[in-house]
Amino acid sequence: MATSTLRDEVEALAPWFHNIELPGGLTTAPEHFLGDYPRFKFETFADALPADLSGKSVLDIGCNAGFYSVEMKRRGAERVLGIDADERYLQQARLVCDALDFTGVEFRKLDVYDVGAIGETFDLVVFMGVLYHLRHPLLALDLIREHVAGDLMLFQTMQQGSKDVMDVPENHPFFEPGTYVQPRYFDDPRYPKMHFIERRFADDWTNWWAPNRACSEAMLRSAGFSVVSRPADDVYLCRVEQRPYGEWGPFAVYPAGGKS
């Protein structure tokens, strides 16, 4: 594809949120307000991922213009599937892969809540920068764990509040012992908290949630993921736990309708 023609196609699909380098030195978002995004962020945690993904499958949820799909393909992934609910992002991602002559990369218009329709599991799930845009974030993590996560998940979310994490009891008392006072640790900034954004955050009405660090890690555990590492402040490499979440503690979790 001639550079001039490619430039026209890139401009026709503007604006781009991912700045991706294409043949001929062309970049998709050279004036991005965050700079060379998301590459500069990826470079801070890239070493946490396997350098060789040969023979592996990758699912990129909320793939946008396909930056992470491309990077996983560059590491040798045999199959990469990127999904997004925005058709323009998918067109951008397909243009990028066509320009780079990448094969084995597919993009589908699919919502995170519909990942069960994919019908396969993946060695690596990339779930970056999506959770805080969701009305039902814990449901999304549950569905990913149940339907598509085969081994590892690379996860990132916007976080607000304390970066410290406190130990909390497995079973919370209704009152502090010998009193009628609710446990005071609920007011501790280190307690897992999910901040709800009713209207807009940074002029974006789709930013609904901002967990603190303790909440991010608690949500991952509750959905059935263990944290392997935290290579960046808000980035986690997780592994699927083989035990269902209902078997983690003394109380089993039953579906609606009761025990079976």
TITILO-430035 format. One record per atom (N, C-alpha, C, CB): x, y, z; residue in three letters. Coordinates in pm, whole numbers, padded with zeros to 5 digits, always signed. Glycine has a CB too. Layout:
REM residues N
XYZALA
...
***
This chain:
REM residues 260
+00085-00119+00000MET
+00000+00000+00000MET
+00089+00125+00000MET
-00096+00000+00123MET
+00067+00216-00092ALA
+00146+00338-00100ALA
+00124+00422+00026ALA
+00110+00418-00226ALA
+00232+00489+00072THR
+00224+00567+00195THR
+00119+00676+00186THR
+00359+00628+00228THR
+00111+00741+00070SER
+00012+00848+00055SER
-00130+00794+00068SER
+00028+00918-00081SER
-00155+00678+00008THR
-00287+00617+00019THR
-00315+00575+00161THR
-00299+00496-00074THR
-00216+00516+00228LEU
-00232+00473+00367LEU
-00259+00594+00456LEU
-00106+00398+00415LEU
-00190+00704+00432ARG
-00212+00824+00511ARG
-00356+00873+00495ARG
-00114+00935+00470ARG
-00407+00867+00374ASP
-00546+00908+00350ASP
-00642+00820+00428ASP
-00578+00902+00200ASP
-00615+00690+00430GLU
-00704+00597+00502GLU
-00696+00620+00652GLU
-00668+00452+00470GLU
-00577+00647+00703VAL
-00561+00677+00845VAL
-00639+00803+00881VAL
-00412+00693+00882VAL
-00626+00905+00800GLU
-00695+01032+00827GLU
-00847+01016+00818GLU
-00648+01140+00730GLU
-00891+00929+00730ALA
-01035+00907+00714ALA
-01098+00843+00838ALA
-01062+00820+00592ALA
-01015+00770+00916LEU
-01066+00702+01035LEU
-01035+00779+01163LEU
-01008+00562+01044LEU
-00980+00899+01150ALA
-00949+00981+01267ALA
-01078+01021+01341ALA
-00870+01107+01226ALA
-01070+01048+01472PRO
-00949+01051+01554PRO
-00909+00911+01603PRO
-00970+01143+01673PRO
-00782+00895+01633TRP
-00726+00770+01685TRP
-00686+00790+01831TRP
-00604+00723+01600TRP
-00715+00689+01914PHE
-00671+00694+02054PHE
-00540+00617+02073PHE
-00779+00637+02146PHE
-00510+00525+01983HIS
-00383+00453+01987HIS
-00289+00511+01883HIS
-00404+00301+01963HIS
-00171+00549+01926ASN
-00068+00593+01832ASN
+00015+00471+01793ASN
+00022+00707+01893ASN
+00003+00426+01669ILE
+00068+00305+01622ILE
+00154+00340+01501ILE
-00036+00193+01587ILE
+00276+00290+01500GLU
+00366+00317+01388GLU
+00337+00221+01274GLU
+00513+00305+01432GLU
+00321+00277+01155LEU
+00290+00200+01035LEU
+00407+00212+00937LEU
+00157+00249+00969LEU
+00405+00134+00829PRO
+00513+00143+00730PRO
+00533+00285+00679PRO
+00485+00051+00614PRO
+00659+00316+00643GLY
+00691+00447+00590GLY
+00703+00555+00695GLY
+00588+00487+00492GLY
+00711+00515+00823GLY
+00724+00612+00930GLY
+00595+00682+00967GLY
+00824+00713+00892GLY
+00483+00638+00910LEU
+00353+00698+00938LEU
+00305+00654+01076LEU
+00250+00659+00828LEU
+00250+00746+01154THR
+00191+00712+01283THR
+00046+00757+01284THR
+00269+00777+01399THR
-00036+00687+01362THR
-00180+00709+01356THR
-00226+00829+01440THR
-00252+00586+01403THR
-00153+00861+01547ALA
-00193+00973+01633ALA
-00069+01049+01678ALA
-00274+00922+01756ALA
+00001+01113+01585PRO
+00128+01179+01620PRO
+00112+01296+01716PRO
+00195+01226+01495PRO
-00007+01352+01726GLU
-00030+01466+01816GLU
-00118+01428+01934GLU
-00093+01582+01740GLU
-00109+01302+01976HIS
-00189+01253+02088HIS
-00160+01337+02213HIS
-00160+01102+02116HIS
-00265+01373+02286PHE
-00247+01460+02403PHE
-00168+01392+02514PHE
-00381+01504+02457PHE
-00156+01258+02511LEU
-00077+01185+02610LEU
+00063+01153+02559LEU
-00148+01058+02649LEU
+00092+01192+02437GLY
+00223+01158+02379GLY
+00214+01029+02300GLY
+00329+01146+02488GLY
+00320+00949+02303ASP
+00324+00822+02229ASP
+00248+00717+02308ASP
+00470+00777+02203ASP
+00117+00729+02304TYR
+00028+00643+02383TYR
-00037+00537+02296TYR
-00080+00726+02454TYR
-00045+00411+02339PRO
-00006+00362+02472PRO
+00136+00303+02481PRO
-00103+00259+02516PRO
+00220+00326+02382ARG
+00351+00262+02384ARG
+00433+00300+02507ARG
+00428+00297+02260ARG
+00433+00427+02543PHE
+00517+00467+02656PHE
+00471+00398+02784PHE
+00515+00619+02673PHE
+00340+00372+02795LYS
+00289+00301+02913LYS
+00324+00152+02905LYS
+00136+00320+02925LYS
+00308+00095+02786PHE
+00336-00048+02768PHE
+00481-00079+02801PHE
+00305-00091+02624PHE
+00570+00012+02769GLU
+00712-00014+02794GLU
+00744-00025+02942GLU
+00796+00096+02732GLU
+00657+00026+03029THR
+00681+00018+03173THR
+00649-00120+03230THR
+00601+00122+03245THR
+00572-00200+03157PHE
+00538-00334+03209PHE
+00552-00445+03106PHE
+00397-00333+03262PHE
+00608-00414+02991ALA
+00618-00513+02882ALA
+00695-00637+02925ALA
+00684-00450+02760ALA
+00796-00620+03010ASP
+00879-00733+03050ASP
+00805-00833+03139ASP
+01002-00683+03122ASP
+00688-00795+03191ALA
+00612-00887+03275ALA
+00544-00997+03193ALA
+00507-00811+03356ALA
+00529-00973+03064LEU
+00464-01070+02977LEU
+00568-01163+02914LEU
+00383-00999+02867LEU
+00527-01285+02877PRO
+00622-01374+02808PRO
+00672-01309+02679PRO
+00555-01510+02776PRO
+00803-01313+02658ALA
+00861-01255+02536ALA
+00827-01337+02414ALA
+01012-01243+02549ALA
+00802-01467+02434ASP
+00770-01558+02323ASP
+00631-01615+02345ASP
+00875-01673+02312ASP
+00538-01579+02260LEU
+00401-01630+02268LEU
+00372-01729+02156LEU
+00301-01514+02263LEU
+00476-01790+02103SER
+00458-01886+01993SER
+00360-01995+02033SER
+00594-01948+01952SER
+00264-02020+01945GLY
+00165-02124+01970GLY
+00055-02085+02065GLY
+00232-02243+02021GLY
+00057-01961+02116LYS
-00041-01917+02214LYS
-00154-01839+02148LYS
+00026-01832+02322LYS
-00268-01836+02217SER
-00383-01758+02171SER
-00405-01642+02266SER
-00510-01847+02162SER
-00449-01529+02209VAL
-00467-01406+02286VAL
-00603-01345+02254VAL
-00352-01304+02257VAL
-00675-01302+02358LEU
-00799-01227+02341LEU
-00776-01087+02395LEU
-00919-01298+02414LEU
-00797-00987+02311ASP
-00779-00846+02347ASP
-00918-00784+02360ASP
-00691-00769+02241ASP
-00962-00764+02485ILE
-01097-00713+02512ILE
-01094-00561+02518ILE
-01154-00772+02644ILE
-01180-00496+02440GLY
-01176-00351+02430GLY
-01051-00310+02355GLY
-01180-00286+02569GLY
-01031-00371+02239CYS
-00903-00362+02167CYS
-00874-00224+02110CYS
-00901-00460+02056CYS
-00977-00136+02099ASN
-00957-00005+02040ASN
-00893-00021+01902ASN
-00869+00085+02132ASN
-00784+00049+01873ALA
-00722+00041+01740ALA
-00624-00073+01727ALA
-00652+00171+01708ALA
-00615-00158+01830GLY
-00540-00282+01816GLY
-00395-00278+01860GLY
-00543-00323+01678GLY
-00355-00178+01940PHE
-00214-00169+01980PHE
-00168-00298+02048PHE
-00193-00050+02074PHE
-00243-00344+02148TYR
-00200-00464+02221TYR
-00214-00590+02137TYR
-00281-00479+02350TYR
-00312-00595+02050SER
-00322-00708+01957SER
-00197-00717+01871SER
-00448-00695+01869SER
-00153-00603+01821VAL
-00033-00598+01737VAL
+00089-00641+01817VAL
-00013-00458+01680VAL
+00103-00590+01939GLU
+00220-00624+02020GLU
+00223-00772+02055GLU
+00221-00541+02148GLU
+00109-00832+02079MET
+00107-00976+02110MET
+00139-01058+01986MET
-00030-01016+02166MET
+00096-01010+01870LYS
+00131-01078+01746LYS
+00281-01067+01720LYS
+00052-01020+01627LYS
+00339-00953+01752ARG
+00483-00937+01735ARG
+00562-01034+01824ARG
+00523-00793+01767ARG
+00501-01078+01932ARG
+00566-01175+02020ARG
+00541-01318+01975ARG
+00517-01157+02162ARG
+00477-01333+01861GLY
+00463-01466+01802GLY
+00334-01537+01830GLY
+00571-01549+01846GLY
+00235-01470+01888ALA
+00107-01536+01916ALA
+00049-01597+01789ALA
+00007-01437+01978ALA
+00003-01719+01799GLU
-00051-01788+01682GLU
-00187-01732+01642GLU
-00062-01937+01709GLU
-00270-01702+01742ARG
-00404-01650+01716ARG
-00429-01532+01807ARG
-00513-01761+01736ARG
-00477-01422+01749VAL
-00514-01304+01826VAL
-00654-01262+01784VAL
-00411-01187+01806VAL
-00741-01249+01880LEU
-00877-01199+01856LEU
-00895-01071+01937LEU
-00985-01306+01894LEU
-00927-00963+01868GLY
-00959-00838+01935GLY
-01108-00810+01924GLY
-00878-00722+01875GLY
-01169-00769+02034ILE
-01312-00736+02032ILE
-01332-00595+02086ILE
-01395-00840+02116ILE
-01432-00529+02031ASP
-01467-00394+02077ASP
-01611-00368+02035ASP
-01370-00285+02018ASP
-01677-00280+02108ALA
-01815-00246+02075ALA
-01825-00131+01977ALA
-01891-00212+02201ALA
-01712-00069+01944ASP
-01710+00047+01855ASP
-01659+00006+01717ASP
-01622+00161+01915ASP
-01742+00017+01617GLU
-01707-00027+01482GLU
-01591+00054+01424GLU
-01828-00017+01390GLU
-01583+00183+01457ARG
-01472+00264+01403ARG
-01337+00215+01458ARG
-01493+00414+01438ARG
-01332+00180+01584TYR
-01209+00125+01639TYR
-01170-00003+01567TYR
-01225+00098+01790TYR
-01268-00087+01538LEU
-01241-00213+01468LEU
-01188-00187+01327LEU
-01367-00300+01461LEU
-01243-00088+01260GLN
-01192-00052+01128GLN
-01048-00004+01137GLN
-01280+00056+01063GLN
-01017+00075+01239GLN
-00880+00119+01261GLN
-00787+00000+01281GLN
-00872+00214+01381GLN
-00829-00094+01367ALA
-00746-00210+01397ALA
-00722-00295+01273ALA
-00811-00295+01507ALA
-00825-00313+01192ARG
-00808-00392+01070ARG
-00713-00322+00972ARG
-00944-00418+01002ARG
-00724-00190+00961LEU
-00634-00115+00874LEU
-00490-00131+00921LEU
-00674+00034+00872LEU
-00466-00123+01052VAL
-00331-00138+01106VAL
-00273-00274+01069VAL
-00333-00121+01259VAL
-00349-00379+01090CYS
-00297-00514+01063CYS
-00278-00538+00914CYS
-00392-00620+01121CYS
-00366-00482+00833ASP
-00346-00492+00688ASP
-00218-00421+00646ASP
-00468-00433+00612ASP
-00196-00302+00702ALA
-00078-00225+00666ALA
+00050-00294+00710ALA
-00085-00086+00728ALA
+00044-00367+00820LEU
+00161-00439+00873LEU
+00173-00580+00817LEU
+00155-00444+01025LEU
+00079-00620+00731ASP
+00078-00754+00671ASP
+00074-00864+00778ASP
+00201-00772+00583ASP
+00000-00840+00885PHE
-00015-00940+00990PHE
-00130-01034+00955PHE
-00039-00872+01128PHE
-00107-01162+00970THR
-00212-01262+00955THR
-00235-01329+01089THR
-00175-01367+00846THR
-00347-01397+01101GLY
-00378-01462+01227GLY
-00432-01367+01332GLY
-00257-01530+01280GLY
-00473-01248+01289VAL
-00534-01149+01379VAL
-00674-01120+01329VAL
-00448-01018+01388VAL
-00771-01135+01417GLU
-00912-01116+01381GLU
-00974-01014+01474GLU
-00990-01251+01388GLU
-01069-00936+01422PHE
-01138-00837+01503PHE
-01288-00854+01486PHE
-01095-00693+01465PHE
-01359-00853+01600ARG
-01504-00870+01597ARG
-01571-00762+01681ARG
-01543-01010+01648ARG
-01690-00721+01637LYS
-01772-00630+01717LYS
-01845-00713+01821LYS
-01872-00549+01627LYS
-01803-00699+01946LEU
-01858-00781+02052LEU
-01843-00707+02184LEU
-01789-00920+02059LEU
-01945-00715+02266ASP
-01943-00653+02398ASP
-01878-00747+02498ASP
-02086-00616+02443ASP
-01814-00691+02601VAL
-01748-00774+02701VAL
-01846-00867+02771VAL
-01678-00687+02804VAL
-01972-00824+02784TYR
-02071-00909+02851TYR
-02112-01028+02766TYR
-02193-00826+02887TYR
-02070-01029+02640ASP
-02107-01138+02549ASP
-01989-01227+02515ASP
-02165-01081+02422ASP
-01883-01227+02599VAL
-01766-01307+02567VAL
-01796-01457+02563VAL
-01656-01280+02667VAL
-01904-01498+02630GLY
-01941-01639+02625GLY
-01976-01685+02485GLY
-02058-01665+02716GLY
-02015-01592+02399ALA
-02051-01628+02261ALA
-01929-01662+02177ALA
-02127-01514+02195ALA
-01809-01629+02224ILE
-01689-01660+02147ILE
-01668-01811+02140ILE
-01565-01592+02209ILE
-01696-01880+02248GLY
-01692-02025+02246GLY
-01554-02087+02254GLY
-01757-02073+02126GLY
-01455-02017+02307GLU
-01322-02072+02324GLU
-01249-02000+02436GLU
-01242-02063+02193GLU
-01147-02064+02491THR
-01063-02000+02591THR
-00930-01961+02530THR
-01043-02094+02713THR
-00861-01868+02596PHE
-00737-01813+02543PHE
-00626-01822+02648PHE
-00758-01666+02499PHE
-00504-01843+02599ASP
-00390-01852+02690ASP
-00365-01720+02761ASP
-00265-01894+02613ASP
-00393-01609+02694LEU
-00373-01477+02753LEU
-00491-01389+02717LEU
-00241-01413+02704LEU
-00551-01328+02817VAL
-00655-01228+02796VAL
-00596-01091+02830VAL
-00783-01258+02884VAL
-00611-00996+02740VAL
-00569-00859+02764VAL
-00695-00778+02794VAL
-00489-00799+02640VAL
-00703-00725+02916PHE
-00821-00650+02960PHE
-00772-00517+03018PHE
-00905-00731+03067PHE
-00734-00428+02927MET
-00665-00305+02962MET
-00755-00183+02940MET
-00537-00291+02882MET
-00772-00102+03044GLY
-00842+00025+03028GLY
-00989+00012+02995GLY
-00777+00104+02924GLY
-01053-00092+03046VAL
-01194-00115+03013VAL
-01283-00112+03137VAL
-01211-00248+02942VAL
-01236-00167+03248LEU
-01321-00189+03365LEU
-01396-00062+03408LEU
-01237-00240+03481LEU
-01328+00051+03412TYR
-01390+00173+03464TYR
-01492+00233+03370TYR
-01284+00276+03495TYR
-01499+00180+03247HIS
-01601+00225+03152HIS
-01729+00141+03160HIS
-01545+00218+03010HIS
-01733+00041+03246LEU
-01843-00054+03247LEU
-01944-00024+03357LEU
-01790-00195+03264LEU
-02071-00041+03324ARG
-02176-00025+03425ARG
-02170-00140+03527ARG
-02315-00021+03358ARG
-02124-00257+03483HIS
-02126-00375+03569HIS
-01988-00441+03569HIS
-02234-00476+03523HIS
-01891-00380+03634PRO
-01752-00426+03622PRO
-01725-00564+03679PRO
-01663-00328+03688PRO
-01782-00596+03795LEU
-01754-00727+03853LEU
-01817-00838+03769LEU
-01806-00734+03996LEU
-01933-00812+03711LEU
-01994-00909+03620LEU
-01901-00937+03503LEU
-02131-00857+03568LEU
-01839-00834+03449ALA
-01747-00853+03337ALA
-01631-00944+03377ALA
-01693-00716+03288ALA
-01572-00921+03494LEU
-01462-01007+03540LEU
-01509-01151+03559LEU
-01404-00953+03672LEU
-01629-01169+03613ASP
-01684-01304+03631ASP
-01699-01375+03497ASP
-01820-01298+03703ASP
-01752-01304+03397LEU
-01774-01365+03266LEU
-01642-01398+03197LEU
-01857-01272+03178LEU
-01542-01311+03212ILE
-01411-01338+03154ILE
-01352-01464+03217ILE
-01316-01219+03175ILE
-01358-01472+03349ARG
-01304-01590+03419ARG
-01378-01717+03379ARG
-01312-01570+03571ARG
-01509-01708+03365GLU
-01590-01828+03338GLU
-01576-01876+03193GLU
-01735-01800+03368GLU
-01565-01782+03098HIS
-01580-01821+02958HIS
-01453-01817+02873HIS
-01680-01735+02896HIS
-01362-01725+02899VAL
-01253-01706+02801VAL
-01112-01711+02858VAL
-01272-01576+02732VAL
-01096-01694+02989ALA
-00962-01691+03047ALA
-00912-01832+03071ALA
-00961-01610+03179ALA
-00807-01870+02997GLY
-00751-02004+03013GLY
-00634-02011+03108GLY
-00710-02056+02881GLY
-00555-01902+03116ASP
-00437-01904+03202ASP
-00407-01766+03258ASP
-00317-01958+03126ASP
-00356-01676+03174LEU
-00312-01544+03221LEU
-00407-01433+03177LEU
-00171-01515+03171LEU
-00412-01326+03257MET
-00484-01206+03217MET
-00398-01084+03252MET
-00624-01197+03288MET
-00380-00997+03153LEU
-00315-00867+03174LEU
-00427-00766+03195LEU
-00221-00827+03053LEU
-00427-00703+03313PHE
-00540-00619+03355PHE
-00492-00482+03397PHE
-00618-00686+03470PHE
-00567-00380+03356GLN
-00540-00243+03399GLN
-00671-00170+03420GLN
-00451-00169+03297GLN
-00673-00086+03524THR
-00788+00000+03545THR
-00741+00132+03604THR
-00891-00067+03636THR
-00814+00238+03574MET
-00793+00365+03644MET
-00818+00343+03791MET
-00885+00477+03587MET
-00735+00400+03877GLN
-00752+00389+04021GLN
-00749+00528+04085GLN
-00643+00300+04083GLN
-00826+00544+04190GLN
-00828+00667+04268GLN
-00828+00629+04416GLN
-00952+00757+04232GLN
-00783+00721+04499GLY
-00781+00693+04642GLY
-00649+00633+04686GLY
-00893+00600+04678GLY
-00652+00568+04800SER
-00530+00518+04863SER
-00465+00407+04781SER
-00561+00466+05004SER
-00331+00407+04781LYS
-00255+00299+04719LYS
-00212+00195+04821LYS
-00133+00355+04649LYS
-00248+00216+04947ASP
-00217+00120+05052ASP
-00330+00019+05064ASP
-00194+00191+05187ASP
-00295-00100+05111VAL
-00391-00209+05123VAL
-00391-00260+05266VAL
-00358-00324+05023VAL
-00508-00277+05324MET
-00518-00326+05461MET
-00569-00469+05462MET
-00609-00236+05544MET
-00538-00541+05567ASP
-00594-00674+05588ASP
-00735-00657+05643ASP
-00505-00759+05686ASP
-00830-00727+05584VAL
-00969-00718+05629VAL
-01015-00857+05672VAL
-01061-00660+05518VAL
-01109-00864+05766PRO
-01156-00995+05811PRO
-01231-01069+05701PRO
-01245-00980+05934PRO
-01226-01200+05709GLU
-01300-01280+05611GLU
-01449-01269+05633GLU
-01258-01427+05617GLU
-01487-01257+05760ASN
-01629-01246+05794ASN
-01647-01116+05872ASN
-01680-01370+05878ASN
-01719-01021+05814HIS
-01734-00890+05877HIS
-01844-00892+05984HIS
-01766-00783+05771HIS
-01814-00844+06104PRO
-01918-00835+06207PRO
-02015-00722+06177PRO
-01856-00815+06346PRO
-02139-00738+06221PHE
-02237-00631+06202PHE
-02202-00512+06289PHE
-02379-00682+06234PHE
-02159-00538+06414PHE
-02113-00435+06505PHE
-01976-00473+06559PHE
-02213-00414+06620PHE
-01904-00373+06607GLU
-01781-00403+06678GLU
-01816-00477+06806GLU
-01700-00273+06708GLU
-01734-00573+06846PRO
-01767-00656+06964PRO
-01805-00573+07087PRO
-01648-00746+06998PRO
-01920-00610+07146GLY
-01966-00545+07268GLY
-02025-00407+07249GLY
-01856-00536+07362GLY
-02051-00367+07123THR
-02104-00233+07097THR
-02216-00242+06994THR
-01992-00137+07048THR
-02277-00127+06971TYR
-02372-00115+06861TYR
-02314-00021+06754TYR
-02509-00063+06911TYR
-02181-00020+06745VAL
-02110+00066+06650VAL
-02065-00018+06531VAL
-01988+00135+06719VAL
-02094+00030+06413GLN
-02049-00041+06294GLN
-01896-00039+06287GLN
-02110+00022+06166GLN
-01835-00143+06227PRO
-01688-00149+06222PRO
-01629-00022+06161PRO
-01643-00271+06141PRO
-01533+00035+06233ARG
-01474+00162+06190ARG
-01382+00146+06069ARG
-01398+00223+06304ARG
-01335+00023+06046TYR
-01239+00008+05935TYR
-01302+00033+05798TYR
-01180-00132+05937TYR
-01436+00035+05791PHE
-01499+00068+05664PHE
-01464+00211+05620PHE
-01650+00051+05674PHE
-01431+00297+05716ASP
-01395+00434+05683ASP
-01246+00451+05656ASP
-01436+00526+05795ASP
-01169+00344+05672ASP
-01025+00351+05648ASP
-01000+00364+05499ASP
-00954+00226+05707ASP
-00918+00461+05455PRO
-00892+00476+05310PRO
-00823+00355+05249PRO
-00807+00598+05286PRO
-00767+00265+05331ARG
-00701+00145+05279ARG
-00801+00032+05254ARG
-00593+00098+05375ARG
-00925+00049+05302TYR
-01028-00054+05282TYR
-01067-00057+05134TYR
-01153-00028+05372TYR
-01097-00175+05077PRO
-01138-00180+04936PRO
-01258-00089+04908PRO
-01172-00324+04896PRO
-01240+00006+04818LYS
-01346+00101+04787LYS
-01356+00121+04637LYS
-01321+00236+04857LYS
-01479+00128+04589MET
-01506+00157+04449MET
-01574+00293+04442MET
-01594+00045+04382MET
-01508+00391+04385HIS
-01564+00524+04375HIS
-01655+00533+04252HIS
-01452+00630+04368HIS
-01779+00568+04275PHE
-01876+00579+04166PHE
-01877+00720+04110PHE
-02017+00539+04214PHE
-01867+00731+03979ILE
-01867+00860+03910ILE
-02002+00876+03841ILE
-01749+00869+03806ILE
-02087+00961+03897GLU
-02225+00970+03848GLU
-02235+01036+03711GLU
-02310+01046+03946GLU
-02152+01138+03686ARG
-02168+01212+03562ARG
-02047+01194+03471ARG
-02191+01359+03592ARG
-01943+01275+03489ARG
-01829+01266+03398ARG
-01698+01271+03476ARG
-01834+01380+03295ARG
-01597+01207+03420PHE
-01461+01215+03472PHE
-01372+01250+03354PHE
-01416+01082+03542PHE
-01296+01359+03366ALA
-01211+01406+03257ALA
-01294+01426+03129ALA
-01096+01307+03231ALA
-01414+01482+03146ASP
-01504+01513+03034ASP
-01555+01389+02961ASP
-01434+01601+02935ASP
-01545+01273+03025ASP
-01590+01147+02961ASP
-01702+01087+03044ASP
-01471+01046+02947ASP
-01823+01081+02987TRP
-01937+01029+03061TRP
-01933+00877+03074TRP
-02064+01071+02994TRP
-01842+00810+03002THR
-01834+00664+03012THR
-01740+00618+03124THR
-01789+00605+02880THR
-01680+00711+03196ASN
-01597+00674+03311ASN
-01689+00662+03433ASN
-01483+00779+03336ASN
-01722+00539+03470TRP
-01820+00515+03575TRP
-01757+00486+03712TRP
-01909+00401+03536TRP
-01641+00421+03712TRP
-01587+00368+03837TRP
-01438+00400+03850TRP
-01609+00217+03845TRP
-01393+00417+03975ALA
-01251+00431+04002ALA
-01221+00359+04134ALA
-01209+00583+04009ALA
-01177+00234+04128PRO
-01143+00162+04251PRO
-01012+00213+04309PRO
-01134+00012+04224PRO
-00994+00194+04441ASN
-00860+00210+04496ASN
-00784+00079+04474ASN
-00865+00249+04648ASN
-00656+00077+04510ARG
-00576-00042+04483ARG
-00632-00165+04554ARG
-00431-00019+04526ARG
-00673-00148+04678ALA
-00726-00261+04754ALA
-00849-00320+04686ALA
-00760-00218+04896ALA
-00934-00234+04630CYS
-01054-00280+04562CYS
-01021-00353+04433CYS
-01148-00164+04533CYS
-00927-00300+04355SER
-00887-00368+04232SER
-00843-00511+04261SER
-00774-00291+04161SER
-00759-00526+04362GLU
-00705-00658+04394GLU
-00812-00749+04452GLU
-00588-00646+04491GLU
-00904-00693+04533ALA
-01011-00773+04590ALA
-01108-00821+04482ALA
-01087-00694+04696ALA
-01139-00735+04386MET
-01228-00773+04277MET
-01167-00884+04193MET
-01260-00652+04190MET
-01039-00873+04164LEU
-00971-00979+04087LEU
-00980-01112+04161LEU
-00823-00942+04061LEU
-00951-01110+04291ARG
-00958-01234+04369ARG
-01099-01290+04370ARG
-00911-01211+04513ARG
-01197-01202+04389SER
-01335-01249+04401SER
-01386-01310+04271SER
-01426-01135+04443SER
-01328-01267+04157ALA
-01368-01322+04028ALA
-01290-01449+03993ALA
-01347-01218+03919ALA
-01193-01486+04076GLY
-01121-01611+04053GLY
-00984-01594+03991GLY
-01201-01698+03968GLY
-00921-01478+04011PHE
-00786-01455+03961PHE
-00690-01431+04078PHE
-00783-01334+03864PHE
-00571-01484+04067SER
-00466-01451+04162SER
-00369-01355+04094SER
-00392-01579+04214SER
-00313-01264+04172VAL
-00220-01165+04118VAL
-00080-01225+04115VAL
-00222-01035+04202VAL
-00025-01238+03995VAL
+00112-01288+03978VAL
+00211-01176+04005VAL
+00132-01346+03836VAL
+00184-01057+03950SER
+00273-00943+03970SER
+00196-00815+03941SER
+00398-00954+03879SER
+00250-00705+03992ARG
+00196-00572+03962ARG
+00311-00492+03901ARG
+00137-00500+04090ARG
+00333-00508+03770PRO
+00451-00447+03707PRO
+00444-00296+03692PRO
+00471-00508+03574PRO
+00326-00240+03704ALA
+00309-00095+03702ALA
+00203-00060+03805ALA
+00269-00042+03559ALA
+00191+00068+03836ASP
+00108+00110+03946ASP
-00036+00060+03936ASP
+00109+00259+03955ASP
-00091+00058+03815ASP
-00231+00019+03797ASP
-00246-00100+03702ASP
-00310+00136+03743ASP
-00139-00176+03685VAL
-00139-00290+03593VAL
-00110-00418+03671VAL
-00034-00269+03481VAL
-00186-00523+03641TYR
-00171-00651+03709TYR
-00159-00763+03607TYR
-00290-00676+03803TYR
-00066-00854+03632LEU
-00063-00980+03559LEU
-00124-01084+03651LEU
+00084-01019+03514LEU
-00230-01147+03604CYS
-00308-01239+03688CYS
-00308-01378+03629CYS
-00453-01188+03705CYS
-00338-01474+03715ARG
-00352-01612+03670ARG
-00487-01666+03716ARG
-00235-01701+03724ARG
-00549-01746+03631VAL
-00677-01806+03665VAL
-00657-01908+03776VAL
-00742-01872+03540VAL
-00737-01897+03881GLU
-00738-01997+03987GLU
-00822-02116+03941GLU
-00793-01938+04120GLU
-00774-02234+03971GLN
-00845-02353+03925GLN
-00969-02383+04007GLN
-00752-02472+03928GLN
-00974-02332+04131ARG
-01092-02354+04213ARG
-01198-02250+04181ARG
-01056-02349+04362ARG
-01324-02291+04167PRO
-01431-02191+04149PRO
-01436-02099+04270PRO
-01568-02260+04128PRO
-01480-01976+04248TYR
-01483-01878+04356TYR
-01567-01926+04473TYR
-01538-01746+04304TYR
-01675-01999+04447GLY
-01761-02047+04555GLY
-01692-02142+04650GLY
-01880-02114+04497GLY
-01577-02196+04611GLU
-01505-02288+04698GLU
-01390-02219+04771GLU
-01452-02405+04616GLU
-01373-02089+04752TRP
-01260-02019+04813TRP
-01279-02003+04964TRP
-01241-01882+04748TRP
-01400-01982+05007GLY
-01426-01957+05149GLY
-01526-02056+05204GLY
-01475-01814+05170GLY
-01573-02032+05327PRO
-01666-02126+05390PRO
-01807-02119+05334PRO
-01671-02103+05536PRO
-01836-02018+05251PHE
-01972-02003+05198PHE
-01971-02026+05049PHE
-02030-01864+05231PHE
-02045-02121+05001ALA
-02055-02146+04858ALA
-02145-02041+04793ALA
-02108-02288+04830ALA
-02120-02012+04667VAL
-02203-01917+04593VAL
-02292-01996+04500VAL
-02116-01814+04512VAL
-02423-01981+04517TYR
-02517-02058+04439TYR
-02587-01969+04336TYR
-02619-02126+04530TYR
-02625-02025+04222PRO
-02698-01946+04124PRO
-02836-01912+04174PRO
-02706-02019+03992PRO
-02899-01816+04105ALA
-03036-01779+04143ALA
-03125-01902+04141ALA
-03093-01670+04047ALA
-03205-01917+04243GLY
-03291-02034+04252GLY
-03246-02130+04360GLY
-03296-02105+04120GLY
-03127-02106+04417GLY
-03085-02188+04531GLY
-02989-02298+04493GLY
-03204-02249+04596GLY
-02967-02389+04587LYS
-02872-02498+04568LYS
-02922-02596+04464LYS
-02847-02570+04700LYS
-02827-02659+04397SER
-02865-02761+04298SER
-02810-02895+04344SER
-02813-02725+04155SER
***
